[in-house]
Amino acid sequence: MKKLLIVVDMQNDFITGALGSAEAQAIVERTAAHIRARQAEGYTPIATLDTHGEDYLTTPEGAKLPAAHCIKGTGGWQLNDAVSAALGNCLLVEKPTFGSTRLPGIAAEIIAGDPDVTIELLGVCTDICVVSNALLLKASFPGAAMQVKADCCAGVTPEKHLAALDVMASCQIDII
């Protein structure tokens, strides 16, 4: 059995920085503890990093979200310290937008054809990057057990967090 834990964008800019929120700050310690527990259960962690260049504000995304964030190499781009310590030396996947189109291929290499697969996601923002990556993975691995750890996720707002959980549940992703 293969078990993957996808930790989505637990970066400083989404927690205490440019796009930080009290909700994101509130999940940090619980998320770090959950990562350690899942690793003890044999889950392979993979962390995504929202990654932008200095020209972010001139991009189509920057035009709609005019808040420079996760600029590669900055402190805001770095993983939160507690989360990074829990992850240890895991695979980091940079992504230039909400969902990583590389992530399903990386997961396929790790899964290596094993028919008994569990993929769990957690992180920020539930309503943007978590849902995007969850749906990409669900489409790529329709037979896998897919789940999202709701209390280790934070959305742009509490309402959008709940709405994203509803969307994922509608797509047969278990909300735990």
Secondary structure, DSSP 8 states (H G I E B T S, - for coil): -EEEEEEE--BHHHHTSTT--HHHHHHHHHHHHHHHHHHHTT-EEEEEEE-B-TTGGGSHHHHHS-----BTTSTTTSB-HHHHHHH-S-EEEEESSSS-SSHHHHHHHHHTT-S-EEEEEEEE-IIIIIHHHHHHHHHH-TTSEEEEEEEEEE-SSHHHHHHHHHHHHHTT-EE-
